[in-house]
Amino acid sequence: MAELKPTVIRPDRDYLTSLYIRTVLIFVVFILPWVLLGLVPELGWAYVLVFVVANALWLVVVFALLPFYYRSISYELKEDEIVVYKGIITRSVKVVPYRTVTNLHLVRGPIDRILGIGTLRVETAGYSGQASPEAQLVGLQAYDFVHTLVREQLRRYRAVSGATTTEGVPPAADPGRDEV
């Protein structure tokens, strides 16, 4: 059987906007409250100025790197697996075979809903109970379409491979019980 050409999906441009918004929110929530230290007479406002400028430097670096990170992300939906590519300093390639997929979740936080994007989380049997899913397809404009596409690929893979559930299979014999 000839292998089909993989479907390549990239995050929407609004995902980059989402990354900028999240970075600014982190700065505002975790860094700016330290400005209140300027009210302490021993430290003064010079300390606050140095503190804010020093912390704004990481913001400049992050803002410069975010476009490169965004461009590094892509997803391939192949005949028998999902492949996620991402990273600029440490390039990662995550392969999730369809045979291990147990759950698909569509997630849209408040920022995602405002921007009209979503995330498809792919969970596997080996990753159950973990804090994060095996793979995340983030920044999807057509998240419902991608979800449907992955479900169809799963069905197609399971139909071709003969993978089934245990429904309808008789339970194994209990070795401690005598057969009559």
C-alpha positions in Angstrom: 0.0 0.0 0.0 1.4 3.4 -1.0 1.8 5.8 1.9 -0.3 8.9 1.6 1.4 12.3 1.7 1.3 13.7 5.2 -1.0 16.6 6.0 1.2 19.5 7.3 -0.4 21.9 9.7 1.1 25.1 11.2 -0.2 27.3 14.0 -2.1 30.3 13.0 -0.4 33.8 13.2 -2.7 34.6 16.1 -0.7 32.0 18.1 2.3 34.4 17.9 0.0 37.2 19.2 -1.1 34.8 22.0 2.6 34.2 23.0 3.3 38.0 23.2 0.2 38.5 25.3 1.1 35.7 27.7 4.6 37.0 28.0 3.4 40.5 28.9 0.9 39.0 31.4 3.7 37.1 33.1 5.7 40.3 33.3 2.8 42.3 34.7 1.8 39.7 37.3 5.1 38.5 38.5 7.5 41.4 38.0 5.6 44.7 38.3 4.4 44.1 41.8 8.0 44.3 42.9 7.8 48.0 42.0 6.0 48.5 45.3 9.5 48.0 46.9 10.1 51.6 45.9 7.8 52.5 48.8 10.4 51.1 51.2 12.6 54.2 52.2 15.8 52.2 52.4 15.5 51.0 48.8 14.0 54.0 47.1 12.9 54.5 43.5 16.4 54.1 42.1 16.2 50.4 43.1 12.9 50.1 41.4 14.2 51.7 38.2 17.2 49.3 38.1 14.9 46.3 38.9 12.4 47.1 36.2 15.1 47.8 33.5 16.9 44.6 34.4 13.7 42.6 34.1 12.6 44.3 31.0 15.8 43.0 29.3 14.6 39.4 29.4 11.3 40.7 27.9 13.3 42.1 24.9 15.1 38.8 24.5 11.9 36.8 24.7 10.1 39.1 22.2 13.0 38.8 19.8 13.0 34.9 20.0 9.2 34.4 19.9 8.9 34.7 16.0 11.6 32.2 15.6 9.9 29.8 18.0 6.6 30.3 16.2 8.1 29.5 12.8 9.7 26.4 14.2 6.4 24.8 15.0 4.7 22.4 12.6 2.6 19.3 12.8 2.4 16.3 10.4 -0.6 14.0 10.3 0.7 10.9 8.7 -1.0 7.6 7.9 0.0 6.0 11.2 1.3 8.8 13.5 1.3 12.4 14.4 4.6 14.2 14.4 5.2 17.5 16.2 8.2 19.7 15.4 9.3 22.6 17.5 12.1 24.5 19.1 14.9 26.9 18.2 17.7 26.2 20.6 16.7 22.6 21.4 14.9 21.2 18.3 12.4 18.5 19.3 10.5 16.0 17.2 7.7 14.2 19.0 6.2 11.2 17.3 2.8 9.9 18.6 1.7 6.6 16.9 -2.1 6.3 16.4 -2.0 2.9 18.1 -1.2 4.6 21.4 -3.7 7.5 21.3 -6.4 7.2 23.9 -7.9 10.7 24.2 -8.2 13.9 22.2 -9.1 17.1 23.9 -9.9 20.5 22.4 -8.8 23.3 24.8 -9.4 27.0 24.4 -8.4 29.4 27.2 -9.6 33.0 27.5 -6.9 34.4 25.3 -7.4 31.7 22.7 -11.1 32.4 22.6 -10.5 36.1 22.0 -8.1 35.3 19.2 -10.2 32.5 17.7 -7.6 29.7 18.1 -7.5 26.5 20.0 -5.3 23.6 21.1 -5.7 19.9 20.3 -4.2 17.8 23.1 -3.3 14.2 22.2 -3.1 11.8 25.1 -1.7 8.2 25.0 -2.0 5.1 27.1 1.7 5.5 28.2 1.1 9.1 29.3 -2.0 8.7 31.4 -1.7 10.4 34.8 1.0 12.8 33.5 0.7 16.5 34.0 0.8 17.2 30.3 -0.4 15.3 27.2 1.9 13.4 24.9 1.5 16.0 22.2 -0.2 19.4 21.8 -1.1 21.0 18.5 -1.3 24.6 19.6 -2.5 27.7 17.9 -4.9 26.1 15.5 -7.4 28.4 13.8 -9.4 25.5 12.4 -9.2 23.4 15.6 -12.5 21.6 15.0 -11.4 20.6 11.5 -8.0 19.4 12.8 -9.8 17.5 15.6 -12.1 15.8 13.0 -9.1 15.1 10.7 -7.2 13.4 13.5 -10.2 11.4 14.5 -10.7 10.2 10.9 -7.0 9.3 10.7 -7.4 7.3 13.9 -10.4 5.5 12.6 -8.7 4.8 9.2 -5.6 3.5 11.0 -7.6 1.3 13.3 -9.6 -0.1 10.4 -6.5 -0.9 8.4 -4.4 -2.3 11.3 -7.3 -4.3 12.7 -6.9 -2.6 16.1 -10.1 -3.0 18.1 -11.3 -2.6 21.6 -11.9 -5.5 24.0 -15.7 -5.0 23.7 -17.3 -8.4 22.9 -14.2 -10.4 23.9 -15.0 -13.0 26.6 -13.1 -12.5 29.8 -10.1 -14.7 30.4 -10.6 -17.8 32.5 -10.0 -17.4 36.2 -7.1 -19.8 37.1 -8.4 -20.1 40.7 -11.8 -21.4 39.6 -12.5 -24.9 38.6 -14.1 -25.4 35.2 -17.3 -27.5 35.2 
